Amino acid sequence: MRRAAILLPLFALMLGGCKKDELEAALAKAEAELAQTRQDLEAQKQANAELQAENQTLEEKIVQLEGEIVQLNTQIKDLADKAGITERELAELRAEKAKREKELAVYRNLFASLKKMVDAGTIKVGFRKGRLVVELDDAILFDSGRSKLKSTGQDALAELVEPLNQVKRDWIVGGHTDNVPIKTARFQSNWELSSARALEVVNFLIEKGMPAENLGAAGYAEFDPVADNSAPEGRAQNRRIEIVLMPTIPQNLQDMLAGS
């Protein structure tokens, strides 16, 4: 009986040791998972910061161009005051200034035309990757998983036709989705859905009076996000239509490329 009494505490200690090892292992695993989560969060914060950094509002672009014009004016005056300045150098600076002024006028006029829609929250206007972008939330334009324009979407796009036409430049309509896969009888992937939506918008804009030769359509699926797809709010921002103003290539560069 005494022997049994001695063995019971020893057995309990052994069990306690096993339990301690399990707890330590679980703790180590939890700490490793926490460290990985923190690392992932920092990486996502960095990605979000980069996305925000590449965005620029139309008002900021106007201010930037105004500053560039002031600088060019100063450079032209400085060069004119110096002896030995060539007419070619002055002509190049004056041409660059004229280009900036023309671009500034385009943005100012467009901003004035779209301000009502921006203030109402119907559209967003800004710059991404150096290009002017008019953005519409897909919730205004389409039902989930569909490419047929809703009446609210038609109303919003109809308001855009005249301002976009005034620019007299080429536009690309880009369809974007979140990263949630889709597979329906009509759309086997987000590529197909985003492309179909972009084409639907293009056809509507043409129907309302935009020249077909100034429009193009492209589908980007989930591969050009503006927000974090891991959160519902981010996915909602990524589901969008962008109408992008295409840059013009200066004539001297066109001539250079043609001769190469």
N, C-alpha and C positions, 0 to 999 in steps of 0.2 A: 504493500500500500504506500509506504514511504517512497519507494522507488518511482511509483506512478506519480506521486506528488512532486517529485523533483523533475521528472520529464515534462510535465505540463508547462511550467514556466519556460523551459528551454524551447519547447515547441512554439510557444507564444512569441518568444524572441525571434525565432527563425521566421515566423510569419510576419512579424513586424519589420524585419530586415527586408523581406521580399516586397512588402508594401511600400517601404521607403524607396527602394530602387525603382518601383513603378512610378511613384510620385515624382521622383527626380527626373525620370525619363520623360514623363508627361510635361513637367515644367520646362525642361530643355526644348521639347518640341514646340510648346506654346511660345517660348521666347524666340525661337527661330522663325516661327510664323509671323510673330509681331514685327520682327526686324525686317522680314521680306515685305510685309504690308507697308511699313514705313518707307522702305525703298521704292516700292511701286507708287506710293502716294507722291513722293518727291519727284519721281520721273513724270507722273501725270501733271503735277503742278508746273514742271518745266515745259512740258508739251503745251499746256494751256497758255502759259506765258508767251510762248513763241507764236501761237495762233493769234493771241490778242495783239502782239507787237506788229504783226504783218497787216493788221487792219488799220485803216485810216479813214476818218470821216471826210465827207465832201467839203465841209467847212474848213477842216485842217488843211486839205489839199489847196483850197483857194488861198489860205493864209501863206502856205509854202510858196505858191507861185507868185504871189504879190512880193514876197521877200526876194525871190530870185530876180524879178524884174527890177527891183530897187538896186540889187547888186550889179546887174548888167548895166543899168544906167550909170552907176558909179564907175564901173570899168571903162565904159565908153568915154566918159568925161576925162578920166585919168589918162587914157591912151591919147585922147585928142590934145591934152596939155603937154604931152611929151614930144620931144623932137624925134624925127625919124620914123613915126608911125606910118604904116602903109595903108593905102586905101582898102586893100583886101582885108586886112585885119579889122578895120572899122566896119566894113560891109558884113563880115561874118558875125560880129557882135550885134550889129543892128538886125540882121536876119534872125539870130537866136532870140533877141528881145521880141521881135514881131511874132515869132512862133509861140513864145510863152504868153504873150498878150492874147493871141488868138485862142490858145488853149484855156486861158483863164476866162475869157468871154464865154466859151462853151460851157464851162462848169458853172459859172455864175447864172447863166440863163437857165440851165437845166435844174439847178438847185431851186431857183425861184419858181419854176414850173411844177416841181415835185414837192415843194414844202408842205402844201396842204395834206398830201397823202402821207408824208413822213410824220407830221404832227399828229395825224389820226392813227398812226401805228399800222397803217396798211402795208407800207413798204419800209425798207431800210436802204439808205444810199451811203456808200463808202468806197474805200479802195482796198483791194486785196491783190497782192503780187503785182503791184504797180498799175492795176487796171480799175477803172470805175465800174462799180457793181451796183445794180438795182436788185434788191433781194425781196422775194415774196415767200411768206410761210406757206408750206404746202397745205396746211389746214384750211387756209382761205380758198385754195385752188381746187383741191381734190379730196375725195373720200379715201379712207385708208385702203391701200392696195389697188386703187383704181387710177385710170388715166383720163377719165372724162371730166372736163371742167365743170365745176359747180357754178351756180348763178353768181355767187359772191366773187368767185374767181374771174368770171367773165366781166363783171362790173369793174373790178380792180384793173384788169388788163386793158379794158377799153379806155380808162382814164390815162393810161400810160402812152397810148399810141401817138397823140399829138406832140407831147414833150420829146419822145424818142425820135420822132420824125424830124424835129427841128434841128437835131444834131447833125443830120446828113452824113452819118458814118455807119460803118458796119457793126452789127450786134450779134453776139452768140448767146443763145438761150441754153443754159446748162441745167440739167436735172440732177438732183442730189438726194440720196436716201441716208437713213441711219444704217447700222451694221446688223440689224435683225434680218436674217435670211427670209426670202419670200419664194414660194413655189406654188403657183396656181395653174389652172388650165391655160391661162393666157400668158402669165409671166413666170418663167422658170428661174429668174434671178433678179437681183436689184439692178443689174445692168439693163435688162430689158424694160423694167418698170421706169427707171430714170430716163431712158432714151425715149420711151413712148410719151412720157409727160412733157419732155422738152419739145417734141415734135407737135404735140397737141397745142402747146402755147404758141409755137411758131405759126401753125396753120390759122389759129385764131387771130393773131396779130396781122397776118396777111389779109385775112378776111375783112379786118377793120381798117385796112388802108395802108399798112406798112409795105414798102416795096420788097418783094421776095428776094431781090438781088442784094439787099442789105441785111439779110437774116440768115442765121445758121442754127443748127440744133446739135446738142451733144449730151450724152449720158455719162455721168461719172460714178454712178452707184454710190457706195459708201467710202470711196477712196479719196475724197477731198473734204474732210470734215472741218467745221469751224468751232466745234465744241467737243467735250468729252462724251464718248458714246457709252460710258459705263453708268451714267445717270440718266433718268427719264428726261430731265430738263435738257441735257445735252443732246440726246437723241432727237428731241423735238426741234432743236435749232438746226440740226443737220438735215432734217427733211425739208428741203427748200427748192425753189427755182431761182436761179440767178440770171439776170440779163446783163451781159458783160459788154462794155464798149471796147471794141478792138482798136489797138493803136495804129496810127498812120506811120508809114515809113517815109522819111524825108526823101525828096527827089534826088538829092546828091548821092544818098546811099543806094537808092534804086539804080541810078546810073552806074555806080561802082560795081554793084552785084551783077548787073547786066553785062558789064565789060569784062568780068572775071572769068 
